[in-house]
Amino acid sequence: MKVLVTGGAGFIGSHYVRSVLSAPPGAGFGPAPAEVVVLDKFTYAGNPANLDPVARDPRLRVVRGDVADAAVVDPLVAAADVVVHFAAETHVDRSIAGGSDFVRTNVTGTQVLLEAAARHGVEKFVHVSTDEVYGSIAHGSWTEDSPLAPNSPYSASKASADLLVRAYGRTHGVPVCTTRCSNNYGPYQFPEKVVPLFVTTLLEGGSVPLYGDGANVRDWLHVEDHCRGIDLVVRSGRPGEVYNIGGGTELTNRDLTERVLDALGADWRRVRHVPDRKGHDLRYSVDCRKIREELGYAPVHDFASGLADTVRWYRERADWWRPLLAA
């Protein structure tokens, strides 16, 4: 099997690439592909160092390019059996400051890939999306049939991409699947996201910002569990279906802050309360029964040990994250 991975040098995409090429037997990943081609634009969040552990693997080829550039995308899709589409602008705060990059990459880029997939008849197209497309939910959890009600420019761009994926499946018969994940954490995450931002800031002796009263709730998913779920969908997901992937640990932002402080031996004097984000969704929660019952998914990492491992990685890998802060 030949796999094209868009955004394969980013946080989640690179973890997927490293895992499918080098995960040991019993780790929950399927047989290794014959070839993995990474297409990445290498913007600020796409880091060649994320692929260093597998850089010498002869099955890996890395192409620098934009998913919205049809001339780059077309020959790569033509040579692939499967497309796994991670490439996206993902940071909500950046989307609030300006949404044009989000529309170009997340919407136009997805459409360009789908056009090529329809033209060349790929065997599977897996689109990696987010629980944020559902909006905010006060009680209960979203199922895959819940309506899309995005509230930020980022989530609106991802919801638009989700609808394009559905349309190309229905209209052109592209064998598409969409995954919608909860908040990821783990090694190699760019330090604009809350967990690595807090960890690296505390390691550097600074104070961390807590939005509003910290009551916003998120479900936390270790990146390895997420990638294991994606791999299940790649191998066994039913065309045309959406699969929620969650970690099963709901925390308020205040609870998360307290856990990170404890892990770093810090206290609340290191926290700055800042005005809440515009349009800040109160709570996300996904119902994962479908992927559990159909594909046998279950998260392996409990949040306590996963966070401890993540903090340890950032302690030991300042060589990876300090240059990103200085850039």
C-alpha positions as CSV (number, residue, x, y, z in Angstrom):
1,M,0.0,0.0,0.0
2,K,1.3,3.5,-0.9
3,V,0.1,6.2,1.4
4,L,0.1,10.0,0.9
5,V,0.1,11.9,4.2
6,T,-0.6,15.6,3.9
7,G,0.7,17.7,6.8
8,G,2.9,14.8,7.7
9,A,5.6,17.0,9.4
10,G,3.1,18.5,11.8
11,F,2.3,17.3,15.3
12,I,-0.3,14.7,14.7
13,G,0.7,13.9,11.1
14,S,4.3,13.2,12.0
15,H,3.2,10.9,14.9
16,Y,1.1,9.0,12.4
17,V,4.0,8.7,10.0
18,R,6.5,7.6,12.7
19,S,4.0,5.1,14.0
20,V,3.0,3.4,10.7
21,L,6.7,3.1,9.7
22,S,8.2,2.0,13.0
23,A,5.6,0.9,15.6
24,P,6.5,-2.5,17.0
25,P,4.1,-5.5,16.7
26,G,1.3,-5.3,19.2
27,A,1.3,-1.5,19.3
28,G,-2.1,-1.4,17.5
29,F,-1.0,-0.3,14.1
30,G,-1.5,-2.3,10.9
31,P,1.1,-3.7,8.5
32,A,3.6,-1.0,7.5
33,P,2.9,0.6,4.1
34,A,5.2,-0.1,1.2
35,E,5.7,3.7,0.8
36,V,4.8,6.8,2.7
37,V,4.9,10.2,0.9
38,V,4.7,13.2,3.2
39,L,3.4,16.4,1.6
40,D,4.0,19.4,3.8
41,K,4.3,23.1,3.3
42,F,6.6,23.5,6.3
43,T,5.0,26.6,7.7
44,Y,5.8,27.4,11.3
45,A,4.1,24.2,12.7
46,G,5.6,21.8,10.1
47,N,9.0,20.8,11.4
48,P,11.4,18.5,9.5
49,A,12.8,17.5,12.9
50,N,9.5,15.8,13.7
51,L,10.4,13.1,11.1
52,D,14.0,12.6,12.2
53,P,13.3,9.2,13.8
54,V,12.3,7.8,10.5
55,A,14.2,10.1,8.1
56,R,16.4,7.3,6.8
57,D,13.7,4.9,6.2
58,P,13.8,4.0,2.5
59,R,10.0,3.8,2.5
60,L,9.6,7.5,3.3
61,R,9.7,10.4,0.8
62,V,9.1,14.0,1.8
63,V,7.8,16.6,-0.6
64,R,7.7,20.3,0.2
65,G,4.5,21.7,-1.2
66,D,1.1,23.3,-0.7
67,V,-2.1,21.2,-0.6
68,A,-3.9,24.0,-2.4
69,D,-1.5,23.8,-5.4
70,A,-3.1,21.3,-7.8
71,A,0.1,21.0,-9.9
72,V,1.9,19.6,-6.8
73,V,-1.0,17.6,-5.5
74,D,-2.1,15.8,-8.6
75,P,0.9,13.5,-9.4
76,L,1.2,12.6,-5.7
77,V,-2.4,11.5,-5.4
78,A,-2.1,9.7,-8.8
79,A,0.6,7.5,-7.3
80,A,-1.1,6.8,-4.0
81,D,-3.5,4.1,-2.9
82,V,-4.6,5.9,0.2
83,V,-4.7,9.6,1.2
84,V,-4.6,10.6,4.9
85,H,-5.3,14.3,5.1
86,F,-3.9,16.0,8.2
87,A,-2.7,19.3,6.6
88,A,-4.5,22.2,8.2
89,E,-4.2,25.5,10.0
90,T,-5.4,24.6,13.5
91,H,-4.8,27.4,16.1
92,V,-8.1,29.1,17.0
93,D,-6.4,32.3,18.2
94,R,-4.6,32.7,14.9
95,S,-7.9,32.2,13.1
96,I,-9.5,34.9,15.1
97,A,-6.7,37.3,14.2
98,G,-7.1,36.4,10.5
99,G,-9.0,33.7,8.7
100,S,-7.7,33.8,5.2
101,D,-4.9,31.2,5.6
102,F,-7.5,28.9,7.2
103,V,-9.8,29.1,4.2
104,R,-7.0,28.5,1.8
105,T,-5.5,25.5,3.5
106,N,-8.4,23.9,5.2
107,V,-11.1,24.5,2.5
108,T,-9.4,25.0,-0.8
109,G,-6.6,22.5,0.0
110,T,-9.1,19.9,0.9
111,Q,-11.1,20.5,-2.3
112,V,-7.9,20.3,-4.5
113,L,-7.1,16.9,-2.9
114,L,-10.6,15.6,-3.4
115,E,-10.6,16.6,-7.0
116,A,-7.4,14.6,-7.5
117,A,-8.7,11.7,-5.5
118,A,-11.9,11.6,-7.7
119,R,-9.8,11.8,-10.9
120,H,-7.4,9.1,-10.0
121,G,-9.6,6.7,-8.1
122,V,-7.9,6.4,-4.7
123,E,-8.8,3.4,-2.6
124,K,-9.5,5.4,0.6
125,F,-9.4,9.1,1.5
126,V,-9.3,9.8,5.3
127,H,-9.9,13.4,6.3
128,V,-8.8,14.3,9.8
129,S,-11.1,16.8,11.4
130,T,-12.0,18.0,14.9
131,D,-14.8,17.9,17.5
132,E,-14.9,21.8,17.3
133,V,-17.0,21.5,14.1
134,Y,-20.0,20.6,16.4
135,G,-19.8,23.9,18.3
136,S,-20.4,23.8,22.1
137,I,-22.5,21.3,24.1
138,A,-23.6,21.9,27.7
139,H,-24.6,18.3,28.5
140,G,-24.1,14.9,27.0
141,S,-21.9,14.2,24.0
142,W,-22.1,14.6,20.2
143,T,-22.6,11.6,18.0
144,E,-21.4,11.6,14.4
145,D,-24.9,12.6,13.3
146,S,-25.0,15.7,15.4
147,P,-25.4,18.9,13.3
148,L,-22.3,21.0,12.6
149,A,-22.4,24.4,14.3
150,P,-18.9,25.9,14.3
151,N,-18.2,29.0,16.3
152,S,-14.6,30.1,15.3
153,P,-13.1,30.8,11.9
154,Y,-10.9,27.7,12.4
155,S,-13.8,25.3,13.2
156,A,-15.9,26.9,10.4
157,S,-13.1,26.1,7.9
158,K,-12.9,22.5,9.1
159,A,-16.7,22.1,9.0
160,S,-16.6,23.4,5.4
161,A,-13.9,20.8,4.6
162,D,-16.0,18.1,6.2
163,L,-18.9,19.0,4.0
164,L,-16.8,18.9,0.9
165,V,-15.5,15.5,1.9
166,R,-19.1,14.3,2.2
167,A,-20.1,15.8,-1.1
168,Y,-17.2,14.2,-3.0
169,G,-18.1,10.9,-1.5
170,R,-21.8,11.2,-2.5
171,T,-21.3,12.9,-5.9
172,H,-18.1,11.3,-7.2
173,G,-18.0,8.1,-5.2
174,V,-14.7,8.9,-3.6
175,P,-14.3,6.3,-0.7
176,V,-14.1,9.0,2.0
177,C,-14.0,8.7,5.8
178,T,-13.8,11.6,8.3
179,T,-12.5,11.5,11.8
180,R,-13.3,14.1,14.5
181,C,-11.0,14.1,17.4
182,S,-11.0,15.8,20.8
183,N,-8.0,17.9,22.1
184,N,-4.7,16.2,21.5
185,Y,-1.5,16.3,23.6
186,G,1.8,14.6,23.5
187,P,5.4,15.0,22.3
188,Y,6.3,17.2,19.3
189,Q,3.3,19.5,19.7
190,F,4.1,23.1,18.7
191,P,4.2,25.3,21.9
192,E,1.3,27.6,21.0
193,K,-1.1,24.9,22.1
194,V,-2.1,24.9,25.8
195,V,-0.2,21.8,27.1
196,P,3.2,22.5,25.5
197,L,2.7,26.3,26.0
198,F,2.2,25.8,29.7
199,V,5.0,23.2,30.1
200,T,7.6,25.1,28.2
201,T,6.7,28.4,29.9
202,L,6.9,26.9,33.3
203,L,10.2,25.3,32.5
204,E,11.5,28.7,31.4
205,G,10.4,30.3,34.7
206,G,7.5,32.2,33.3
207,S,3.8,32.5,34.1
208,V,1.0,30.9,32.1
209,P,-2.2,32.5,30.9
210,L,-5.6,31.1,31.9
211,Y,-8.6,32.4,29.9
212,G,-11.5,33.8,31.9
213,D,-12.5,31.7,34.9
214,G,-11.0,28.5,33.5
215,A,-14.4,26.8,33.4
216,N,-14.2,25.7,29.7
217,V,-14.2,21.9,29.4
218,R,-12.2,19.8,26.9
219,D,-11.8,16.1,26.4
220,W,-8.1,15.1,26.3
221,L,-6.7,12.5,23.8
222,H,-3.1,11.3,23.7
223,V,-1.7,11.7,20.1
224,E,-0.7,8.1,20.0
225,D,-4.3,7.0,20.8
226,H,-5.6,9.4,18.1
227,C,-3.2,8.0,15.5
228,R,-4.2,4.4,16.4
229,G,-7.8,5.4,15.8
230,I,-7.0,7.0,12.5
231,D,-5.1,3.8,11.4
232,L,-8.1,1.7,12.2
233,V,-10.2,4.0,10.0
234,V,-7.6,3.8,7.2
235,R,-7.7,0.0,7.3
236,S,-11.3,-0.8,8.2
237,G,-13.5,2.4,8.2
238,R,-16.6,2.2,6.1
239,P,-16.6,4.6,3.1
240,G,-18.9,7.5,3.7
241,E,-18.8,7.3,7.5
242,V,-17.6,9.7,10.2
243,Y,-15.9,8.5,13.3
244,N,-15.5,10.4,16.6
245,I,-12.2,9.7,18.4
246,G,-11.9,10.8,22.0
247,G,-9.7,10.2,25.0
248,G,-12.3,9.9,27.7
249,T,-10.8,12.5,30.1
250,E,-12.9,15.7,30.4
251,L,-11.2,18.5,32.3
252,T,-11.9,22.2,32.9
253,N,-9.1,24.4,31.8
254,R,-8.6,25.2,35.4
255,D,-8.3,21.5,36.3
256,L,-5.8,21.1,33.4
257,T,-3.8,24.1,34.6
258,E,-3.6,22.6,38.1
259,R,-2.4,19.2,36.8
260,V,0.3,20.9,34.7
261,L,1.4,23.0,37.7
262,D,1.6,19.9,39.8
263,A,3.7,18.1,37.2
264,L,6.2,20.9,37.1
265,G,6.3,21.5,40.9
266,A,4.7,25.0,40.4
267,D,1.8,26.7,42.2
268,W,-0.9,29.2,41.3
269,R,1.4,32.2,41.7
270,R,2.7,31.2,38.2
271,V,-0.8,31.7,36.6
272,R,-2.0,34.9,34.9
273,H,-5.7,35.4,34.5
274,V,-6.4,36.9,31.1
275,P,-9.6,38.0,29.3
276,D,-11.5,35.2,27.7
277,R,-11.1,34.3,24.1
278,K,-13.7,35.7,21.7
279,G,-16.5,33.2,21.1
280,H,-14.9,30.7,23.5
281,D,-16.9,27.4,23.3
282,L,-17.8,26.2,26.8
283,R,-17.6,22.5,26.4
284,Y,-16.7,19.8,23.8
285,S,-17.6,16.1,24.3
286,V,-17.7,13.4,21.7
287,D,-19.5,10.0,21.8
288,C,-17.0,7.4,20.6
289,R,-19.3,4.3,20.7
290,K,-19.3,4.0,16.9
291,I,-15.5,3.6,16.5
292,R,-15.3,1.4,19.6
293,E,-18.1,-1.0,18.4
294,E,-17.3,-1.0,14.7
295,L,-13.5,-0.9,14.7
296,G,-12.5,-2.0,18.3
297,Y,-10.9,1.4,19.2
298,A,-10.0,2.1,22.8
299,P,-7.6,4.7,24.2
300,V,-4.6,3.1,25.9
301,H,-3.1,6.2,27.6
302,D,-4.7,7.4,30.8
303,F,-4.3,11.2,31.2
304,A,-2.1,11.1,34.3
305,S,0.6,8.9,32.9
306,G,0.3,10.5,29.4
307,L,0.8,14.0,30.9
308,A,3.7,12.8,33.0
309,D,5.4,11.3,29.9
310,T,4.7,14.5,27.9
311,V,6.2,16.7,30.6
312,R,9.3,14.4,30.7
313,W,9.7,14.7,26.9
314,Y,9.6,18.5,27.0
315,R,12.1,18.5,29.9
316,E,14.5,16.4,27.9
317,R,14.0,17.9,24.5
318,A,14.6,21.6,24.9
319,D,16.8,21.2,21.8
320,W,13.6,20.7,19.9
321,W,11.3,23.4,21.3
322,R,13.7,26.3,22.3
323,P,14.5,27.1,18.6
324,L,10.8,27.3,17.9
325,L,10.3,29.9,20.6
326,A,13.2,31.9,19.2
327,A,12.0,31.8,15.6
